[in-house]
């Protein structure tokens, strides 16, 4: 790859990174509106608790 190719690749990756950060921020905001006080952090914690609790109906709902 030459210098121009690398610069183009960096620009694409920066754009993708911006899009993903925007989407994560939006999902985090939605989760907070739904009652997850810390957004994604709260959702991840809740999901792990469900998966770690074998008696949970949700964990066996696959």
Secondary structure, 3 states (H helix, E strand, C coil): CCHHHHHHHHHHHHHHHHHHHHHHHHHHHHHHHCCCCCCHHHHHHHHHHHHHCCCCCCCCCC
